[in-house]
Structures are given as C-alpha cells and as structure tokens.
C-alpha cells in the first residue's frame, strides 16, 4: 500500500509542473493525464470517482471564465487558466479519492508540517460531527420558536445563532483541552514510523520526472 506522504509529494510536484507550464500544449496535457493514470493505478483509485470529485472546481472555473471573458472575449489566456485549473483539480481529486483524511494528516506530519497545524486539522476533523450536530439542534430550536416576520428579522436571528455557536464551540474546546491535559496530553501527537515500498519511490520519481520534463521542454523547446 502506498504511504500518504509519497502520494502528497507526487501530487505537489505534479501541480507545480501544471502551474509552471507557460503554454500547456496538447502533448504535455497528455503527459499530465498519463501521470494521473499512473498515480491512480498505483494507488488503486477509481478513475470515475476522480473525475466526479474534480467537478467541485466547476463554480470557480465559471467565475474565472466570466471575469476574463468580459474585457475582450474568450482568448488563449482563458483557455490556459481553465486547463490548468482542471488539471490541478484532477490531481487534488486523485489524492482525496486514494487517501482518507486521517492517513493524509499522519503523512503530512511525517513530512514535517508544523505541529500546530497538525493538531488543528486533526481536532477539526474529529469534532466536526459534534459541531454539525450542534448546528442542527440550534436549527430545530429556531424553527420551533421563530415564525417569520420578515427577512430583516431572519438575518438578526441568524446572526444570534452564529454568535451563540461560536461561544459554544469555544467553551467546548476549552473543556476538551482540559480533559486532554488531565489524561496526559503533552501538546503534540505521536509520530508513527512506516516502511516505504518500491511503489512509493516509483511514484515520487515519476512526479519528479514529469516536473523535469517540463523544465527541459521549456529550456529546449525544439
């Protein structure tokens, strides 16, 4: 099984190659897609799921298309932005499909991401369900006590709900932190050691080769 840090490094190198590509010709697009296919095969990710996950970028691409098409119509620059955006979305979708969030955070920790960010991401993911449940309870209470009376009144109630949710979240976070300290929490999460296979090295080397191929093709275009 591929380790999450090798997948993360491969996708980072891939996105760097896509972003730094000044022209994005057809043959390099094919090369990027072949690398993603290589990534999906090694990580045993579904191509169909990757394509579906990449659709999250459609609203952002539409905004780019509208604001760049207004001054002088749709030109090569707009197509370049759309192509880069979609290729980058494919890479992020491939990483999301092939790796669950907990393993991804552990991989980022082994890669040297600051401990504060690791804790924030871990606790956010762990207690997100509690926050959603709290919002649902507040929504039920609002529906039972609120009967309309105009849009301005609704905005006021919504503002009060957000403020109340912030206070409840802050107080719950303090209680959780005190409970963790009482149970021996030292301010950092333990790092687990893993063994890397030849597939991990092949994936990272393939991403570096894709980035190097871009540099060579830019320096020596003919």
C-alpha positions in Angstrom: 0.0 0.0 0.0 1.3 3.5 -0.9 2.1 5.8 2.0 0.2 9.1 2.1 3.4 11.2 2.1 4.5 9.7 -1.2 1.1 10.5 -2.7 1.2 14.0 -1.3 4.7 14.7 -2.7 3.8 13.3 -6.1 0.7 15.5 -6.3 2.6 18.6 -5.2 5.2 18.0 -7.9 2.5 17.4 -10.4 0.6 20.6 -9.6 3.9 22.5 -9.7 4.5 21.2 -13.2 1.0 22.2 -14.3 1.1 25.7 -12.7 4.6 26.5 -14.1 3.7 25.3 -17.6 3.6 28.6 -19.6 1.9 27.2 -22.8 0.3 23.9 -21.9 0.5 22.2 -25.3 -1.5 19.1 -26.2 1.3 16.7 -25.8 2.1 17.9 -22.3 -1.6 17.7 -21.3 -1.5 14.1 -22.4 1.7 13.6 -20.3 0.0 15.0 -17.2 -3.1 12.8 -17.8 -0.8 9.8 -18.2 0.9 10.6 -14.9 -2.5 10.8 -13.2 -3.4 7.4 -14.7 -0.1 6.0 -13.4 -1.0 7.5 -10.0 -4.5 6.0 -10.0 -3.2 2.6 -10.9 -0.5 2.6 -8.2 -2.9 3.9 -5.5 -5.8 1.7 -6.7 -8.1 4.7 -7.1 -11.2 4.7 -9.3 -10.9 6.9 -12.4 -14.6 7.6 -12.4 -14.5 8.8 -8.7 -11.6 11.1 -9.6 -13.5 12.6 -12.5 -16.6 13.1 -10.3 -14.5 14.7 -7.5 -12.9 17.1 -9.9 -16.4 18.7 -10.6 -16.1 20.7 -7.4 -13.9 23.2 -9.3 -16.7 24.0 -11.9 -18.1 27.1 -10.0 -14.6 28.5 -9.6 -13.8 27.9 -13.3 -17.1 29.6 -14.3 -16.0 32.7 -12.2 -12.7 32.7 -14.0 -14.4 32.4 -17.4 -16.8 35.2 -16.7 -14.3 37.7 -15.4 -11.7 37.0 -18.0 -14.2 36.9 -20.9 -15.8 40.3 -20.1 -13.0 42.7 -21.1 -12.1 41.2 -24.5 -13.8 37.9 -25.0 -12.6 34.4 -24.5 -8.9 34.2 -25.6 -5.9 31.8 -25.3 -5.3 33.1 -21.7 -8.7 32.0 -20.6 -8.3 28.5 -22.1 -4.9 28.3 -20.4 -6.3 29.1 -17.0 -9.2 26.7 -17.4 -6.9 23.9 -18.5 -4.5 24.4 -15.6 -7.4 24.7 -13.1 -8.9 21.4 -14.3 -5.6 19.5 -14.4 -4.9 20.7 -10.8 -8.4 19.7 -9.7 -7.8 16.2 -11.2 -4.6 15.9 -9.1 -6.3 17.0 -5.8 -9.3 14.7 -6.6 -6.9 11.8 -7.1 -5.2 12.5 -3.7 -8.6 12.8 -2.0 -10.0 9.6 -3.5 -6.9 7.5 -2.8 -6.2 8.6 0.8 -8.5 9.1 3.7 -8.2 12.2 5.8 -6.7 10.7 8.9 -3.9 8.9 7.0 -3.3 12.1 5.0 -2.8 14.1 8.2 -0.3 11.5 9.5 1.6 11.6 6.2 1.8 15.4 6.4 3.1 15.1 10.0 5.9 12.7 8.8 6.7 15.2 6.1 7.4 17.9 8.7 4.2 20.0 8.7 4.2 22.2 11.9 2.7 20.5 14.9 0.1 23.3 15.4 -1.4 22.8 12.0 -1.4 19.0 12.5 -3.4 19.5 15.8 -5.8 22.0 14.3 -6.6 19.7 11.3 -6.9 16.6 13.5 -9.2 18.1 16.0 -11.3 19.9 13.4 -11.9 16.6 11.6 -12.5 14.7 14.9 -15.0 17.2 16.3 -16.7 18.3 13.1 -19.6 15.9 13.7 -20.2 17.5 17.1 -20.3 20.9 15.5 -22.7 19.8 12.8 -25.0 18.2 15.4 -24.9 21.4 17.5 -26.0 23.5 14.4 -28.8 21.0 13.8 -30.1 21.4 17.3 -30.0 25.2 17.1 -31.8 25.0 13.8 -34.6 22.9 15.3 -34.9 25.3 18.2 -35.1 28.2 15.8 -37.8 26.6 13.7 -39.8 25.9 16.9 -39.6 29.5 18.2 -39.4 31.6 15.0 -42.4 32.2 12.8 -41.1 34.5 10.1 -41.9 38.2 10.5 -39.8 39.5 7.6 -36.3 39.0 6.1 -34.6 41.5 8.4 -35.8 39.6 11.5 -34.4 36.4 10.0 -30.9 38.0 9.5 -31.0 39.0 13.1 -31.8 35.5 14.3 -29.1 34.1 12.0 -26.6 36.5 13.5 -27.5 35.5 17.0 -27.2 31.8 16.1 -23.7 32.3 14.7 -22.6 34.2 17.8 -24.1 31.5 20.1 -22.4 28.8 18.0 -19.0 30.5 18.4 -19.4 30.8 22.1 -20.5 27.1 22.5 -17.6 26.0 20.3 -15.1 28.0 22.3 -16.4 26.7 25.6 -16.5 23.1 24.3 -12.9 23.4 23.0 -11.7 24.6 26.5 -13.4 21.6 28.2 -11.9 19.2 25.7 -8.4 20.7 26.1 -8.6 20.5 29.9 -9.8 16.9 29.7 -6.9 16.0 27.4 -4.4 17.6 29.7 -5.8 15.6 32.6 -5.2 12.5 30.5 -1.5 13.2 29.8 -1.6 15.2 26.6 1.8 16.9 26.1 1.0 19.3 23.3 2.0 17.1 20.4 0.7 14.0 18.6 2.9 10.9 18.4 4.6 10.2 15.0 4.2 6.6 13.8 7.0 5.2 11.7 6.2 3.4 8.4 8.1 1.4 5.8 8.2 2.6 2.2 7.8 0.2 -0.7 9.2 0.4 -4.2 5.9 1.8 -5.4 6.3 4.8 -3.2 9.7 5.6 -4.7 8.4 5.0 -8.3 5.5 7.4 -7.7 7.7 10.2 -6.4 10.3 9.6 -9.1 7.6 9.7 -11.7 6.3 13.0 -10.4 9.9 14.5 -10.4 10.4 13.2 -13.9 7.2 15.0 -15.0 8.4 18.2 -13.5 11.9 17.7 -15.0 10.4 17.0 -18.4 8.5 20.3 -18.3 11.8 22.2 -17.5 13.6 20.5 -20.3 10.9 21.2 -22.8 10.8 24.9 -21.8 14.5 25.4 -22.0 14.9 23.3 -25.2 11.6 23.7 -27.0 12.9 22.2 -30.2 
